[in-house]
Amino acid sequence: MAKIADLLAAGQTFSFEFFPPRSDEAARELEKTIAELQPLDPSFVSVTYGAGGSTRERTRDIVVHIERDLDITSMAHLTCIAHTRDELVSLLEEYREAGIANILALAGDPPTDDAPHPTDLNFAFELVELVRQVGDFSIGVAAHPELHPRSGGDRARDRQHLAEKLALADFGITQFFFEADHYLRMVEELAALGCEVPILPGIMPVTNARQIQRFAELAGAAFPTWLAERIEPVADDPSEVAKIGVDVATELSRRLLDEGVPGLHFYTLNRSPATRQIYANLGLASI
Ligand SMILES: Cc1cc2nc3c(=O)[nH]c(=O)nc-3n(C[C@H](O)[C@H](O)[C@H](O)COP(=O)(O)OP(=O)(O)OC[C@H]3O[C@@H](n4cnc5c(N)ncnc54)[C@H](O)[C@@H]3O)c2cc1C
């Protein structure tokens, strides 16, 4: 039961993100993916949480399974919007009792329906404080290099909120981005505010251009013209798109490693080939 803060203090970390499967078949697929990625010896893996608790049990069960049965350090994502404080405390207590040492504390997105959603904590920094009260967890938070989608473009305020949140946490993980300068500029802006908390860049290999373009819109990340133009000629050939996606993610990862980032966090979308290929390209492991 390693703490991610300790892993980061010891050196660079390499980690993978999964989402909770929605069917038995998807669960088998995820199990296969994890088995294929385990030989890469990840520093830790993380499992997302459906905002408002839609994956509450599934996220918990997978995180505990990975930590206990597969002996891989795992981190549970947790969102606070549309949860009461008591609900959050009881889930955190379950993690604590199960020996889970790492929590990614998130606000989550506000629900879009009109149903009542009792919410005690509205911002991630409040959840960080609550997680600290419940247990001796290592705590990560989200960072958005291209500003949070709800920032309204107010860069100074966005960075101020992020710096204040990071000061309470142990580390950050970014939303995905395709140009290293977005990340490097964010780190510089945070340093100017006195914030030196390690922030892991999130790497999303494009394997399906339309899907990633949609994700990028939602996440406030730019899908750059040069990338769209590179993909356009092969848009109808999924394997060629995936090859370009792996090359682009490899180039981005290499630049970030050269810049001395604290590690890399891969968005796997519950599939292993792209991440394995990037690892091989970077000389991190043979596939
Ligand atoms: C690595 C990563 C993993 C993620 N995993 C998940 C997941 O598993 N499940 C999920 O549902 N979503 C996930 N998300 C998405 C995340 O929940 C959304 O981006 C959400 O909109 C904001 O969450 P946050 O934790 O960044 O919020 P916050 O840090 O609370 O920020 C939300 C907004 O509030 C503003 N703000 C912050 N503090 C204040 C303050 N004191 N006063 C006024 N405004 C303030 C911020 O500037 C920002 O605009 C993830 C995002 C990342 C980057």
The ligand as a Gaussian input file, in Angstrom:
#p B3LYP/6-31G(d) Opt

LIG

0 1
 C       -6.767000      13.965000     -13.909000
 C       -8.267000      14.187000     -13.918000
 C       -9.096000      13.167000     -13.487000
 C      -10.480000      13.358000     -13.457000
 N      -11.285000      12.322000     -13.039000
 C      -12.612000      12.508000     -12.975000
 C      -13.461000      11.460000     -12.469000
 O      -12.996000      10.380000     -12.106000
 N      -14.802000      11.694000     -12.416000
 C      -15.342000      12.890000     -12.805000
 O      -16.567000      13.051000     -12.720000
 N      -14.571000      13.900000     -13.287000
 C      -13.229000      13.734000     -13.361000
 N      -12.427000      14.752000     -13.824000
 C      -13.070000      15.999000     -14.274000
 C      -13.344000      17.000000     -13.140000
 O      -14.231000      16.477000     -12.199000
 C      -13.927000      18.237000     -13.801000
 O      -12.942000      18.916000     -14.523000
 C      -14.670000      19.203000     -12.887000
 O      -15.355000      20.142000     -13.729000
 C      -13.775000      20.045000     -11.985000
 O      -13.150000      19.328000     -11.082000
 P      -11.923000      19.951000     -10.265000
 O      -11.580000      18.937000      -9.288000
 O      -10.879000      20.475000     -11.185000
 O      -12.675000      21.222000      -9.567000
 P      -12.201000      22.486000      -8.762000
 O      -10.747000      22.501000      -8.517000
 O      -13.095000      22.621000      -7.579000
 O      -12.506000      23.659000      -9.791000
 C      -13.791000      23.799000     -10.419000
 C      -13.966000      25.240000     -10.815000
 O      -14.155000      26.030000      -9.636000
 C      -13.208000      27.087000      -9.583000
 N      -12.830000      27.290000      -8.189000
 C      -11.977000      26.564000      -7.450000
 N      -11.896000      27.043000      -6.200000
 C      -12.734000      28.125000      -6.161000
 C      -13.090000      29.039000      -5.143000
 N      -12.556000      28.997000      -3.926000
 N      -14.006000      29.996000      -5.464000
 C      -14.556000      30.083000      -6.699000
 N      -14.240000      29.234000      -7.696000
 C      -13.344000      28.267000      -7.426000
 C      -12.029000      26.603000     -10.427000
 O      -11.247000      27.680000     -10.894000
 C      -12.762000      25.863000     -11.534000
 O      -13.211000      26.725000     -12.528000
 C      -11.043000      14.596000     -13.888000
 C      -10.205000      15.622000     -14.331000
 C       -8.821000      15.424000     -14.344000
 C       -7.920000      16.524000     -14.836000

